[in-house]
Every structure is written in C-alpha cells, then in structure tokens.
Amino acid sequence: MNQRCARLFVLSALSLMTAWLPAGAGAASKPTDSQRSTLEQAVRDHDAGRIDRARRAFERLARAGVPAADYNLAVMHLKRELPKSTPKDALRHMTRAAERGFVSAQFGLGQLHENGLVGARDLALANRWYLEAARNGSVDAQVAIATAYFLGRGAVKDIEAAAEWYREAAKGGDVGAQYLIASLYEAGDGVSRDLRLARYWYDIAARNGDDAAAFKVMELDERLAAPAS
C-alpha cells in the first residue's frame, strides 16, 4: 500500500496549492498567518525525515481546526509513517478535512474509495466526492467525474454530463480533457456537433503538447476548407 499511496498523495502546505472553497461556499476559516507558518514548517520537517515532530505539529493544527493538517495526517497514515497507522485513521482525518472544505481532501476521498484503500471499493461514494471537488474547482476531480459519467462507472452513463465536466477540466488546463472535449464536438457526442469548436480545442491540446491533437488540427483544417457538397 505504501508505494501506491505515494503515487496518489503528497503532503500539502497551503502556500504550495489552492485547496480551499471560495468564500461563502461553506468553507472553513482559513488559517492564521501563524498556523500557516507552522504548517509549512511541519511539511519541511516531514520532508527532512523529522516525522514525529511533523506529526505533533499537524495534530496541534488539526485540533485547532486546520483542515490541511487533517489531510496531511491522513496521508501519513496511508503511507504507514505513524505508529499503529490504520486505514480507519486515514479515512477519519481525510473525511474531516473534506467536510471542512479542503478541496484536495474531497478529491482524496474519491481516490480512497475508488481504489479501495480504506475498505471495500465504492465507486458511487468515490463519485460523490469527485463531484463535490469538481464543483469546487478541482481539475483532477472534474476529469474523474467526467470519466465516470462517460463510462457509466459507478454512475449512470451520461454523455452530456461527461462533456460538461471535460469542458470544465479543459478550461482548467488538462490536456487530456482538451483532446476529449474536442473529439466530442467533432462527433456531436453529448454536445452539438461543431467542427470549429472541435478544432479550437484540438489546437489548444496541440499547443500544450498533444501530438495526436496536432494531426487532428490539420485534418479539420482540410475539412473546414473543403467546399460544401
């Protein structure tokens, strides 16, 4: 489980990522400057191998209601870095952080339930948290819930909803989503067929490094330039 979790989760310092709900969306209060400084130092301690010192700081912050600290404790439990680490403790901390409005934890709960890292695999519950995080701006969660709708994986198959979330993820810069929404516009699958919009998104994907998208741009240029029959 350690290697698998290491690929999925990393510790969070607030200065390194945007992980909060917008004001007025039910978000927990953001940490004070002192709490932020303590959190960042605890992450540095963890990375330097001072695990017990990091744990004590995260636990103090978690008791003070800082969701990022609960998230980091969950990650440490998942990686078996704490004495008597258990999936139950990881789930408890991750859930508390998610319920307090930490978007990374909302996406993280989706990963835990999708991959069966804290018990039986539960795709429906994973999608519930992916959708919550997607609504709150997580591009990774937008891709995850779009894929769930596209495949009917743990959710009713809904190509229109898949297209909606792929488009949001594409706007957020996900190259795979940019290619996928282009292909949906090209085929008219879940959206009205629109070759110009398809070319627009293929072009963005190509500019972001997708080689296949570059060929699609050339193909669509030829099709759009061809006289109507």
C-alpha positions as CSV (number, residue, x, y, z in Angstrom):
1,M,0.0,0.0,0.0
2,N,2.9,2.4,0.7
3,Q,4.0,2.7,-2.9
4,R,0.5,3.0,-4.2
5,C,-0.3,5.8,-1.8
6,A,2.9,7.6,-2.5
7,R,1.8,7.9,-6.1
8,L,-1.6,9.2,-5.1
9,F,-1.0,11.5,-2.2
10,V,1.6,14.1,-1.2
11,L,1.6,16.4,1.9
12,S,0.0,19.8,1.5
13,A,1.3,23.2,2.5
14,L,-1.2,26.0,1.8
15,S,1.4,28.2,0.1
16,L,2.0,25.4,-2.4
17,M,-1.5,24.9,-3.6
18,T,-5.0,26.4,-3.8
19,A,-7.2,24.0,-1.9
20,W,-10.0,26.0,-0.3
21,L,-13.6,26.5,-1.2
22,P,-14.5,30.1,-2.3
23,A,-15.7,32.4,0.4
24,G,-19.4,31.9,1.1
25,A,-19.4,28.3,-0.2
26,G,-19.3,26.7,3.2
27,A,-15.6,26.8,3.5
28,A,-13.8,26.6,6.8
29,S,-12.0,29.7,8.0
30,K,-8.5,29.9,6.5
31,P,-5.6,29.5,8.9
32,T,-4.0,32.4,10.6
33,D,-0.5,33.5,9.4
34,S,0.9,31.7,12.5
35,Q,-0.9,28.5,11.6
36,R,0.2,28.7,8.0
37,S,3.8,29.2,9.1
38,T,3.6,26.2,11.4
39,L,2.0,24.1,8.7
40,E,4.7,24.9,6.2
41,Q,7.4,24.1,8.8
42,A,5.8,20.8,9.6
43,V,5.8,19.9,5.9
44,R,9.5,20.7,5.8
45,D,10.1,18.6,8.9
46,H,8.3,15.7,7.3
47,D,10.3,16.0,4.1
48,A,13.6,16.1,6.1
49,G,12.6,12.9,8.0
50,R,11.6,14.5,11.3
51,I,8.4,12.6,11.2
52,D,7.5,12.7,14.9
53,R,8.0,16.5,15.0
54,A,5.8,16.9,11.9
55,R,3.1,14.7,13.4
56,R,2.9,16.7,16.6
57,A,2.6,19.9,14.7
58,F,-0.1,18.5,12.4
59,E,-2.0,17.2,15.4
60,R,-2.0,20.5,17.1
61,L,-3.2,22.2,14.0
62,A,-5.9,19.6,13.4
63,R,-7.2,20.2,16.9
64,A,-7.3,23.9,16.1
65,G,-9.5,23.1,13.1
66,V,-7.0,23.5,10.2
67,P,-8.2,21.0,7.5
68,A,-4.8,20.8,5.7
69,A,-3.4,19.3,8.9
70,D,-6.0,16.6,9.0
71,Y,-5.3,15.9,5.3
72,N,-1.6,15.6,6.0
73,L,-2.2,13.2,8.9
74,A,-4.4,11.1,6.6
75,V,-1.5,10.9,4.1
76,M,0.9,9.9,6.8
77,H,-1.4,7.2,8.0
78,L,-1.8,5.9,4.4
79,K,2.0,5.8,4.0
80,R,2.3,4.0,7.3
81,E,4.6,6.7,8.7
82,L,2.9,6.9,12.0
83,P,2.8,4.4,14.9
84,K,-0.1,2.0,14.5
85,S,-1.2,3.6,11.3
86,T,-4.6,2.3,10.1
87,P,-6.8,2.9,7.1
88,K,-9.6,3.8,9.6
89,D,-7.5,6.7,11.0
90,A,-6.6,7.8,7.4
91,L,-10.3,7.9,6.5
92,R,-11.2,9.8,9.6
93,H,-8.7,12.5,9.0
94,M,-9.4,12.7,5.3
95,T,-13.2,12.9,5.8
96,R,-12.8,15.6,8.5
97,A,-10.6,17.7,6.1
98,A,-13.1,17.2,3.3
99,E,-16.1,18.1,5.3
100,R,-14.3,21.3,6.5
101,G,-13.9,22.4,2.9
102,F,-10.4,21.3,1.9
103,V,-10.8,20.5,-1.8
104,S,-7.7,18.4,-2.0
105,A,-9.2,16.1,0.7
106,Q,-12.5,16.0,-1.2
107,F,-10.7,14.7,-4.3
108,G,-8.5,12.5,-2.0
109,L,-11.6,10.8,-0.5
110,G,-12.7,10.0,-4.1
111,Q,-9.3,8.3,-4.7
112,L,-9.5,6.4,-1.4
113,H,-12.9,5.0,-2.2
114,E,-12.2,4.4,-5.9
115,N,-9.0,2.4,-5.2
116,G,-10.3,0.6,-2.2
117,L,-7.5,2.0,0.0
118,V,-9.7,2.3,3.2
119,G,-12.0,-0.7,2.8
120,A,-14.2,-2.1,0.1
121,R,-14.1,-0.3,-3.3
122,D,-17.1,2.1,-3.5
123,L,-17.4,3.8,-6.9
124,A,-20.6,5.5,-6.0
125,L,-19.1,7.1,-2.9
126,A,-16.0,8.0,-4.8
127,N,-18.1,9.8,-7.4
128,R,-19.9,11.7,-4.8
129,W,-16.7,13.2,-3.5
130,Y,-15.3,13.7,-7.0
131,L,-18.4,15.7,-7.9
132,E,-18.1,17.8,-4.8
133,A,-14.4,18.5,-5.5
134,A,-15.2,19.1,-9.2
135,R,-17.9,21.7,-8.3
136,N,-15.3,23.4,-6.1
137,G,-12.7,23.7,-8.9
138,S,-10.5,20.6,-8.7
139,V,-9.5,19.9,-12.3
140,D,-8.4,16.4,-11.4
141,A,-11.8,15.7,-9.9
142,Q,-13.5,17.2,-13.0
143,V,-11.7,14.7,-15.2
144,A,-12.5,11.9,-12.7
145,I,-16.3,12.6,-12.6
146,A,-16.4,13.2,-16.4
147,T,-14.8,9.8,-17.0
148,A,-17.3,8.2,-14.5
149,Y,-20.2,9.7,-16.5
150,F,-18.6,8.8,-19.8
151,L,-18.1,5.2,-19.0
152,G,-21.0,4.7,-16.7
153,R,-18.5,3.7,-14.0
154,G,-20.2,4.0,-10.6
155,A,-22.8,6.4,-12.1
156,V,-25.5,6.4,-14.7
157,K,-23.9,6.8,-18.1
158,D,-24.5,10.4,-19.1
159,I,-22.5,11.7,-22.1
160,E,-23.9,15.3,-21.7
161,A,-22.7,15.5,-18.1
162,A,-19.3,14.0,-19.2
163,A,-18.9,16.6,-21.8
164,E,-19.8,19.4,-19.4
165,W,-17.1,18.3,-16.9
166,Y,-14.5,17.5,-19.6
167,R,-15.1,21.1,-20.9
168,E,-14.5,22.5,-17.4
169,A,-11.3,20.5,-17.0
170,A,-10.2,21.6,-20.4
171,K,-10.7,25.2,-19.4
172,G,-8.6,24.4,-16.3
173,G,-5.7,23.3,-18.5
174,D,-6.0,19.5,-18.5
175,V,-4.6,18.4,-21.9
176,G,-6.4,15.1,-22.0
177,A,-9.7,16.8,-21.3
178,Q,-8.9,19.3,-24.1
179,Y,-8.5,16.5,-26.5
180,L,-11.6,14.6,-25.3
181,I,-13.9,17.6,-25.5
182,A,-12.6,18.3,-29.0
183,S,-13.4,14.7,-30.0
184,L,-16.9,15.1,-28.5
185,Y,-17.5,18.3,-30.5
186,E,-16.2,16.6,-33.6
187,A,-18.5,13.6,-33.2
188,G,-21.5,15.5,-31.8
189,D,-21.5,13.2,-28.8
190,G,-23.1,14.8,-25.7
191,V,-22.8,18.2,-27.4
192,S,-24.0,19.7,-30.7
193,R,-21.6,18.8,-33.5
194,D,-19.3,21.7,-34.1
195,L,-16.1,21.3,-36.1
196,R,-14.9,24.8,-35.4
197,L,-15.1,24.2,-31.6
198,A,-13.5,20.8,-32.1
199,R,-10.6,22.5,-34.0
200,Y,-10.4,25.1,-31.3
201,W,-9.9,22.5,-28.5
202,Y,-7.6,20.3,-30.6
203,D,-5.4,23.3,-31.3
204,I,-5.2,24.1,-27.6
205,A,-4.3,20.5,-26.8
206,A,-1.7,20.5,-29.5
207,R,-0.2,23.7,-28.2
208,N,0.0,22.0,-24.8
209,G,2.0,19.1,-26.2
210,D,-0.5,16.5,-27.5
211,D,1.0,15.2,-30.8
212,A,-2.2,13.5,-31.9
213,A,-4.2,16.7,-31.5
214,A,-1.8,18.5,-33.9
215,F,-2.7,16.0,-36.6
216,K,-6.4,16.5,-35.9
217,V,-6.0,20.2,-36.4
218,M,-4.6,19.6,-39.8
219,E,-7.3,17.2,-40.7
220,L,-10.1,19.6,-39.6
221,D,-8.4,22.5,-41.4
222,E,-8.8,20.4,-44.6
223,R,-12.4,19.5,-43.9
224,L,-13.4,23.1,-43.0
225,A,-11.7,24.4,-46.1
226,A,-13.4,21.9,-48.4
227,P,-16.4,23.3,-50.4
228,A,-19.8,22.3,-49.0
229,S,-21.3,19.5,-51.1
